Amino acid sequence: MALTTSIEILDLRHFGAPVLRPVLEAESQLWRQRLHWDYRTSAKLLMQYLDSRSLPGYAALEGDQVVGFAFCVYEETKAIVGDVFALNGEGPDGSSRIALRIEETLLRHLFETLLNSPHVDRVESQLLLHPSGAHAAILEEAGFRVFHRNFMVQSLMGRSDSHDMHLPPGLEIRPWREEDMNAAALLIAEAYDGHPDSLINDQYRTVHGSLRFLNNIVRYSGCGMFSPQASHVVVHRQTREMVALILGSRVSPQSGHITQVCVHPKYRRVGLARALLAIASHCFFRQGAIEISLTVTEANSSAIDLYRDEGYVTMHAFDAAVWQRKGDG
């Protein structure tokens, strides 16, 4: 495949799932190789949207074959870049120069549409699959602020089937419950006040936004299959206030993923995050997982130090990016 004038960029809504299946299958294979994630559930959901002709974005065609695509989703006045991917991978990092150039072309078309849409005030992007720097130039060229993030992994191989749990007096830990959603949303909004991640994901800034985030994680499998067994909360015994939480999902038979861990500012530096990470590791191990992953913003050095101390190592780095219309907060 060569990037020539034979490449056409067309509206993604012109195409149904069958013609994009080879691209999605290739992408699923890369998710499995690079991140040990089973992407097939996400790919099936994407194919449903493709068949409904309701997914905004662009497709790259060479002849009559779709060789790449990019799409976004809208949340009120915000757009989220959902994905960009092009065939095929021949380079040492799993993607050829030609594929990267096609992806850049797709992103340019997508950004031109979004940044010139009067109803879009903010665009967020977290291209987890793509190595950090792969599309940084095109993002910065479009006016995005780029944040570096780490994908860290803890091996569970060889660990014992036991764990110690030490909590400060007056606190107790219990499994996640469905009725915890509202309290968890309040905790997330308070925990992320002024946090670097609130710059990347503005859902963390409000209780309403945090509740949307939780619904996506817990009820709609937005990041793997939610695991209530690995998810726990810490509450104050007397007030029943939720002061910390950890949420986990299964992203493949061999891998668990920490989708959220946070501690209320008043209860930090007393070992709650470490205790929650330990119990999540224990629960994933009991489920048969051999590793756990999580993502963390590079600027959050204290969290990275904690994760490293707990045995996590950086296996992959990727970029998050935000564009904000001038004059908006």
C-alpha positions as CSV (number, residue, x, y, z in Angstrom):
1,M,0.0,0.0,0.0
2,A,1.5,3.3,-1.0
3,L,0.3,6.8,-0.1
4,T,-0.5,8.2,-3.6
5,T,-3.3,10.2,-5.2
6,S,-5.3,7.0,-5.1
7,I,-6.1,7.5,-1.5
8,E,-9.5,9.2,-1.0
9,I,-10.9,10.6,2.3
10,L,-14.6,10.2,2.5
11,D,-17.3,10.6,5.2
12,L,-17.3,7.5,7.4
13,R,-21.1,7.4,7.4
14,H,-21.0,6.2,3.8
15,F,-19.7,2.8,4.9
16,G,-21.1,-0.1,6.8
17,A,-19.3,-2.6,9.0
18,P,-18.4,-5.2,6.5
19,V,-16.0,-3.0,4.5
20,L,-14.3,-1.9,7.7
21,R,-14.0,-5.3,9.3
22,P,-10.4,-6.0,8.0
23,V,-9.2,-2.7,9.5
24,L,-10.9,-3.4,12.8
25,E,-9.5,-6.9,12.9
26,A,-6.0,-5.6,12.3
27,E,-6.5,-3.0,15.0
28,S,-7.8,-5.6,17.4
29,Q,-4.6,-7.7,16.8
30,L,-2.4,-4.6,17.6
31,W,-4.4,-4.0,20.8
32,R,-3.7,-7.6,21.8
33,Q,0.0,-7.5,21.0
34,R,0.8,-4.0,22.4
35,L,-1.5,-3.7,25.4
36,H,-2.8,-7.3,26.0
37,W,-6.3,-6.0,25.6
38,D,-9.2,-7.9,23.9
39,Y,-10.6,-5.2,21.6
40,R,-13.2,-7.4,20.0
41,T,-16.1,-6.1,22.2
42,S,-15.2,-2.5,21.3
43,A,-14.9,-3.5,17.7
44,K,-18.4,-5.1,17.7
45,L,-19.9,-1.9,19.2
46,L,-18.1,0.2,16.5
47,M,-19.5,-2.1,13.8
48,Q,-23.1,-1.5,15.2
49,Y,-22.6,2.2,14.9
50,L,-21.1,1.9,11.5
51,D,-24.1,-0.1,10.3
52,S,-26.4,2.5,11.7
53,R,-24.5,5.1,9.6
54,S,-24.4,7.3,12.7
55,L,-20.7,7.5,13.5
56,P,-19.1,10.9,12.6
57,G,-15.7,10.6,11.1
58,Y,-13.7,9.8,8.0
59,A,-12.5,6.7,6.1
60,A,-9.4,6.4,3.9
61,L,-9.9,4.5,0.6
62,E,-7.4,3.0,-1.7
63,G,-9.4,1.8,-4.7
64,D,-12.4,0.1,-3.3
65,Q,-10.7,-0.9,0.0
66,V,-11.0,1.0,3.2
67,V,-7.5,1.2,4.7
68,G,-8.1,3.5,7.6
69,F,-10.6,5.4,9.6
70,A,-11.0,8.1,12.3
71,F,-14.1,9.0,14.3
72,C,-15.4,11.2,17.1
73,V,-18.3,11.3,19.5
74,Y,-20.1,14.4,20.7
75,E,-21.0,15.3,24.3
76,E,-22.9,18.6,24.3
77,T,-20.3,21.2,23.2
78,K,-17.4,18.8,23.5
79,A,-16.1,16.3,21.0
80,I,-14.0,13.3,21.8
81,V,-11.6,11.7,19.3
82,G,-12.6,8.1,19.6
83,D,-10.0,6.5,17.4
84,V,-7.7,6.7,14.4
85,F,-6.1,3.7,12.7
86,A,-4.7,2.7,9.3
87,L,-3.4,-0.4,7.7
88,N,-0.7,-1.9,7.9
89,G,2.1,-2.6,10.3
90,E,5.5,-3.3,8.9
91,G,7.7,-1.0,11.0
92,P,9.4,-2.0,14.2
93,D,6.8,-0.2,16.3
94,G,3.9,-2.0,14.5
95,S,3.0,0.8,12.2
96,S,4.6,1.8,8.9
97,R,5.3,5.3,7.8
98,I,2.6,5.0,5.2
99,A,0.0,4.1,7.9
100,L,1.1,7.0,10.0
101,R,0.7,9.4,7.1
102,I,-2.8,8.1,6.4
103,E,-3.7,8.5,10.1
104,E,-2.4,12.1,10.0
105,T,-4.4,12.8,6.9
106,L,-7.5,11.4,8.6
107,L,-6.9,13.5,11.7
108,R,-6.4,16.7,9.7
109,H,-9.8,16.2,8.1
110,L,-11.4,15.4,11.5
111,F,-9.8,18.4,13.2
112,E,-10.8,20.7,10.4
113,T,-14.4,19.6,10.8
114,L,-14.4,19.9,14.6
115,L,-12.4,23.1,15.1
116,N,-14.6,24.9,12.5
117,S,-17.9,23.6,14.1
118,P,-19.4,26.6,16.0
119,H,-21.1,24.3,18.5
120,V,-17.8,22.6,19.5
121,D,-15.9,24.4,22.2
122,R,-13.6,21.6,23.4
123,V,-12.0,18.6,21.8
124,E,-10.3,15.8,23.8
125,S,-8.2,13.0,22.6
126,Q,-6.5,10.0,24.2
127,L,-5.1,7.7,21.6
128,L,-4.0,4.9,23.9
129,L,-2.9,2.5,21.2
130,H,-0.5,4.9,19.5
131,P,3.0,5.5,21.0
132,S,3.7,8.9,22.5
133,G,4.9,11.3,19.8
134,A,3.3,9.4,16.9
135,H,0.8,12.1,16.2
136,A,2.1,14.9,18.5
137,A,3.1,17.1,15.6
138,I,-0.3,17.1,13.9
139,L,-2.0,17.7,17.3
140,E,0.2,20.6,18.1
141,E,-0.2,22.0,14.6
142,A,-4.0,22.0,15.2
143,G,-3.6,23.9,18.4
144,F,-3.9,21.0,20.9
145,R,-2.1,20.9,24.2
146,V,-0.4,17.6,24.5
147,F,0.0,15.6,27.7
148,H,2.2,12.6,28.1
149,R,0.8,9.5,29.8
150,N,2.2,6.2,30.9
151,F,0.7,2.7,30.5
152,M,2.0,0.8,33.5
153,V,1.8,-2.9,34.2
154,Q,2.2,-5.0,37.4
155,S,2.9,-8.7,36.9
156,L,1.0,-11.1,39.2
157,M,3.1,-14.1,38.3
158,G,4.5,-15.8,41.3
159,R,2.6,-13.8,43.9
160,S,1.0,-15.5,46.9
161,D,-2.8,-15.8,47.3
162,S,-2.8,-13.6,50.4
163,H,-2.7,-9.9,51.2
164,D,-2.3,-7.6,54.2
165,M,-4.8,-4.8,54.8
166,H,-3.9,-1.9,57.1
167,L,-6.3,1.0,57.4
168,P,-6.3,4.0,59.8
169,P,-8.7,3.8,62.7
170,G,-12.2,4.8,61.9
171,L,-12.1,3.7,58.3
172,E,-13.3,0.4,56.7
173,I,-13.1,-1.1,53.2
174,R,-15.9,-2.9,51.5
175,P,-16.8,-4.1,48.0
176,W,-18.3,-1.8,45.4
177,R,-22.1,-1.6,45.3
178,E,-24.4,-0.3,42.6
179,E,-25.8,2.3,44.9
180,D,-22.3,3.8,45.3
181,M,-22.5,5.7,42.0
182,N,-23.6,9.1,43.4
183,A,-21.2,9.1,46.3
184,A,-18.4,8.0,44.0
185,A,-19.1,10.9,41.6
186,L,-18.9,13.4,44.5
187,L,-15.6,11.8,45.6
188,I,-14.1,11.9,42.1
189,A,-15.0,15.6,41.6
190,E,-13.5,16.5,45.0
191,A,-10.4,14.4,44.5
192,Y,-9.6,15.8,41.1
193,D,-10.0,19.4,42.0
194,G,-6.9,21.1,40.6
195,H,-5.5,17.7,39.5
196,P,-3.6,17.4,36.2
197,D,-6.1,14.8,34.9
198,S,-8.9,17.3,35.2
199,L,-7.2,19.3,32.4
200,I,-7.3,16.2,30.2
201,N,-10.8,15.0,31.1
202,D,-13.2,17.7,32.0
203,Q,-15.7,15.2,33.3
204,Y,-13.7,15.0,36.5
205,R,-14.4,18.7,37.3
206,T,-18.1,18.3,38.2
207,V,-20.2,15.7,40.0
208,H,-22.5,15.5,36.9
209,G,-19.5,14.8,34.6
210,S,-18.0,12.3,37.1
211,L,-21.3,10.4,37.1
212,R,-21.2,10.2,33.3
213,F,-17.7,8.8,33.5
214,L,-18.8,6.2,36.1
215,N,-21.8,5.2,34.0
216,N,-19.5,4.6,31.0
217,I,-17.0,2.5,33.1
218,V,-19.5,0.6,35.3
219,R,-22.6,0.2,33.2
220,Y,-21.5,0.4,29.6
221,S,-18.1,-1.4,29.5
222,G,-16.3,1.8,28.4
223,C,-13.0,0.3,29.5
224,G,-13.3,-3.5,29.4
225,M,-15.8,-5.6,31.4
226,F,-16.4,-4.0,34.8
227,S,-15.3,-6.2,37.7
228,P,-17.3,-5.5,40.9
229,Q,-15.1,-8.2,42.6
230,A,-12.0,-6.1,42.2
231,S,-13.7,-2.8,42.9
232,H,-13.8,-1.4,46.5
233,V,-14.5,1.7,48.5
234,V,-13.2,3.0,51.8
235,V,-15.8,4.7,54.0
236,H,-15.7,6.5,57.4
237,R,-17.4,4.2,60.0
238,Q,-19.3,6.9,61.7
239,T,-20.3,9.3,58.9
240,R,-20.4,6.6,56.1
241,E,-18.7,9.2,53.9
242,M,-16.8,7.6,51.0
243,V,-13.2,8.7,51.2
244,A,-11.4,6.5,48.6
245,L,-12.2,4.1,45.9
246,I,-10.7,1.8,43.3
247,L,-12.5,0.4,40.2
248,G,-11.3,-2.4,38.0
249,S,-12.2,-4.1,34.7
250,R,-11.1,-7.2,32.8
251,V,-9.7,-6.2,29.5
252,S,-8.7,-9.7,28.5
253,P,-8.7,-13.2,30.2
254,Q,-5.1,-12.5,31.3
255,S,-5.3,-8.8,32.2
256,G,-7.1,-6.6,34.7
257,H,-7.1,-2.8,34.4
258,I,-7.5,-0.2,37.1
259,T,-10.0,2.3,35.6
260,Q,-10.0,4.6,38.6
261,V,-8.3,5.0,41.9
262,C,-8.7,8.2,44.0
263,V,-8.5,9.4,47.6
264,H,-10.2,12.4,49.1
265,P,-7.7,15.2,49.8
266,K,-8.4,15.0,53.6
267,Y,-7.3,11.3,53.7
268,R,-4.2,11.3,51.6
269,R,-0.8,10.0,52.6
270,V,-2.2,7.5,55.1
271,G,-1.8,4.4,52.9
272,L,-5.3,4.2,51.4
273,A,-4.2,4.1,47.7
274,R,-1.6,1.5,48.5
275,A,-4.2,-0.6,50.4
276,L,-6.7,-0.3,47.5
277,L,-4.1,-1.3,44.9
278,A,-3.2,-4.3,47.0
279,I,-6.7,-5.6,47.3
280,A,-7.4,-5.1,43.6
281,S,-4.2,-7.1,42.8
282,H,-5.4,-9.8,45.1
283,C,-8.9,-9.9,43.5
284,F,-7.6,-10.0,40.0
285,F,-5.1,-12.7,40.9
286,R,-8.0,-14.8,42.3
287,Q,-9.9,-14.3,39.0
288,G,-7.0,-15.8,37.1
289,A,-5.3,-12.6,35.7
290,I,-1.6,-12.6,35.4
291,E,-1.1,-8.9,35.2
292,I,-2.8,-5.5,35.9
293,S,-2.4,-2.3,34.0
294,L,-3.3,1.3,34.7
295,T,-2.7,4.7,33.0
296,V,-1.2,7.8,34.7
297,T,-0.3,11.2,33.5
298,E,3.5,11.8,33.5
299,A,3.1,15.1,35.4
300,N,1.6,13.1,38.4
301,S,5.0,12.1,39.7
302,S,3.8,11.2,43.2
303,A,1.4,8.6,41.8
304,I,4.0,7.2,39.5
305,D,6.4,6.8,42.4
306,L,3.7,4.9,44.3
307,Y,2.9,2.6,41.4
308,R,6.6,1.8,40.9
309,D,6.9,1.0,44.6
310,E,4.0,-1.4,44.1
311,G,5.8,-3.2,41.3
312,Y,4.3,-1.4,38.2
313,V,6.6,-0.7,35.3
314,T,5.9,1.5,32.3
315,M,5.3,-0.7,29.2
316,H,4.0,1.9,26.9
317,A,3.6,5.7,26.6
318,F,0.9,7.6,24.8
319,D,-0.4,11.1,24.3
320,A,-3.6,12.8,25.6
321,A,-4.5,16.1,23.9
322,V,-6.9,18.9,24.5
323,W,-8.1,21.8,22.3
324,Q,-10.1,24.6,23.8
325,R,-11.8,27.3,21.9
326,K,-10.2,30.7,22.9
327,G,-12.2,32.6,25.4
328,D,-13.7,29.4,27.0
329,G,-12.7,28.0,30.3
